[in-house]
Amino acid sequence: MIRNTTQRNAIQDVFLRKDRPLRVEEILQTGSERVESLNQATVYRNLKLLVASGWLRIVKHPKLGILYERTGKAHHHYFHCRSCNHLFDLPGCALNEKEATPPGFTTEAHEVFLFGLCSGCGA
């Protein structure tokens, strides 16, 4: 069990308020609004602990790199807005792995990223 700290509580609050995959820069910026002393090293240290504890998971994006999101969500995919650079959760999965997997291949997992403009940027 990890000990609660003001910084960790601020980081967890960022994920509860944003409820989407986040980059370290977003976590630091939003968390600093609650705890001014929050710095990048503290964010990385706490992200590592929150991933190890199972509260967060890592999302590896082909363009944005490593992002973090809360665990416990059903299988889903992502929409990357090329204007604001945010990554949004898409509910559910439209991919039929059995149909998409070539004969003789074994699919172990998949991630799908859609790219375009979000409702805020496309308006």
N, C-alpha and C positions, 0 to 999 in steps of 0.2 A: 504494500500500500504506500502511495506517495503522500507526502505531507502537503497540506494546503498552504499556499503563500499568497500574498496580495498579487504578485506578478502572475502566478499560475491562474488564479481566479480571474484576472483581467483577460488573459489569453483564452480561457475557456468561455468567458462571456462573449468574446468576439465571435466565436463559432456559434454560440447560441443565438446571437443577434443576426449574424449574416446568413447562416444556414446554407452555405454553398462552399465548394472547395476554395481555399485561400492560399495565396503566395505569402512567403515570409514578410515581404514588404507591407502587404495589406494588414497582416496580423500586427506588425510593429506599429504601423501608423494608427490603426484603430485602438489598439491596446494602450498606446501612449496617451490617448485622450482620457483614459481612466487612471493610469499610473504614469506620471510624467517621467519617472526614473527608468522605465522599461527600455532596455537596449537590445541590440541584435543578438548578442551572446546569450542573454537571458532567454530570449524567444527561442533560439535554437536548442538550448539546454532543456527547456520545458517541453518543446515539441517532441524531442527524443523521449522524454519520460512519458508523455501522454500517448505516444505511439506504442511504447513498450508496455504500458498499462492496458492497452486496448481501447482507450477513449477516442483516439484518432487513428486514421489510416493514411498512408501515402498514396497519392495519385500521380502517376508519371505521365505528363502531357508531352506530346511530340514537339511543341514549340515553346511552351511556358516552363518546361522543366518540372521540378518537384512542387506539388501542392499538397495541402492537407485538408482532410474532411473528417467529420464525426463518423464514428462507426455506428452500426445498428440499422442502417438504411437498407432497404431491399435493393436487389441488383438493379442498376440503372446506368445510363450513359450521360454524356455531357454535351453542352453547346458552348462553344467559345466565340464570344463577340470580338471580331477583329478591330472594332473601334475602341471600346472601353477596356478591352483585354480581360474582361471578367469571364470566369468559367461558371456555367449554371448547370444544375442537375436537371436531367430529363427523366421523367418517371418511366419505369418499366423498361422492357427490352423487346424490340421488334425483330431482332436477329434470330433466325432459326439455325442454330449451330449445326444440326444434322444436315440440313440442306446446303449450308455454306462451306462445310468441311469436305475437301476432296476425298475420294475413295482411298482407303489405306492410311489416311491421316487421322490423328487423334487430337481433338481440341481439348486443351486443359483450362483455358480461360480466354476472355476477350474484353477489350475496352473499345468503345466507339466514341469518337469525337466528331460532332458536327461543327462547321465553321460558317460564320455569317455575321449578321447584325442583330443585336437583341432588340426588344421592343422599345427600349429607351433611346437607343442610338439610331434605329431605323425610322423613327417617326419624323 
